[in-house]
Amino acid sequence: MRVTPVRKGLFRTNLPGLGECARVDMSAGDAAPFLERDMYVLLGFQPSFETLPEERPDARPTSRPLWPGVN
C-alpha cells in the first residue's frame, strides 16, 4: 500500500503581481512558497483554500523563540 503525503497550505494572502494565493509547505516543489488558488486546488492541498487562515502581506511577523523553554 502506497501512502501519499498530505500537501499542506499554511495561510492565504493577496500579493502584488501574484494576486490571491496560498503560502504552502515545501511539498509544492518548484512552485513553493506561494501557489495561486487554482493550482492549490488542482494539486489537492489541504485544508481547502477557503478555510485557510488569512494573512495580510503588510502584517508584522510575529516573533517567537526558536527553542521554547531554552534560555
C-alpha positions as CSV (number, residue, x, y, z in Angstrom):
1,M,0.0,0.0,0.0
2,R,1.4,3.4,-1.0
3,V,0.8,6.3,1.3
4,T,0.5,9.8,-0.3
5,P,1.8,12.6,1.8
6,V,-0.6,15.4,2.6
7,R,0.3,18.7,0.9
8,K,-0.3,21.5,3.3
9,G,-1.3,25.1,2.9
10,L,-0.3,27.4,5.7
11,F,-2.3,30.6,5.0
12,R,-3.9,32.6,2.2
13,T,-3.0,36.1,1.2
14,N,-3.1,38.5,-1.7
15,L,0.3,39.5,-3.1
16,P,1.1,42.2,-5.7
17,G,1.8,40.7,-9.1
18,L,0.5,37.2,-8.0
19,G,-2.9,38.1,-6.6
20,E,-4.9,35.7,-4.4
21,C,-2.6,32.8,-3.4
22,A,-1.7,30.4,-0.6
23,R,1.6,30.0,1.3
24,V,2.4,26.3,1.2
25,D,4.9,24.0,2.6
26,M,7.8,22.7,0.5
27,S,5.8,19.7,-0.8
28,A,4.8,22.1,-3.6
29,G,8.3,21.7,-5.1
30,D,9.4,24.4,-7.5
31,A,6.1,26.3,-7.0
32,A,6.8,26.9,-3.3
33,P,6.4,29.0,-1.3
34,F,3.2,30.5,-2.9
35,L,0.6,28.9,-5.2
36,E,-2.3,30.7,-6.9
37,R,-5.8,29.5,-5.8
38,D,-6.4,27.4,-9.0
39,M,-3.1,25.5,-8.7
40,Y,-3.6,25.0,-4.9
41,V,-7.0,23.3,-5.6
42,L,-5.7,21.4,-8.7
43,L,-2.8,19.9,-6.8
44,G,-5.0,18.8,-3.9
45,F,-3.5,20.8,-1.0
46,Q,-5.3,20.7,2.4
47,P,-7.1,22.3,4.1
48,S,-9.4,23.7,1.4
49,F,-8.4,27.2,0.2
50,E,-11.4,28.8,1.7
51,T,-10.7,27.5,5.2
52,L,-7.0,28.7,5.3
53,P,-6.4,31.5,7.7
54,E,-5.9,34.8,6.0
55,E,-2.8,36.8,6.4
56,R,-2.2,40.3,5.1
57,P,1.1,40.9,3.2
58,D,1.7,44.0,5.3
59,A,1.2,42.3,8.6
60,R,4.1,42.4,11.0
61,P,5.8,39.0,11.5
62,T,5.3,37.5,15.0
63,S,8.4,36.8,16.9
64,R,8.7,33.6,18.8
65,P,11.7,31.8,20.4
66,L,13.5,29.2,18.2
67,W,13.5,26.7,21.0
68,P,10.8,27.4,23.6
69,G,11.9,26.9,27.1
70,V,15.6,27.2,26.4
71,N,17.3,30.4,27.6
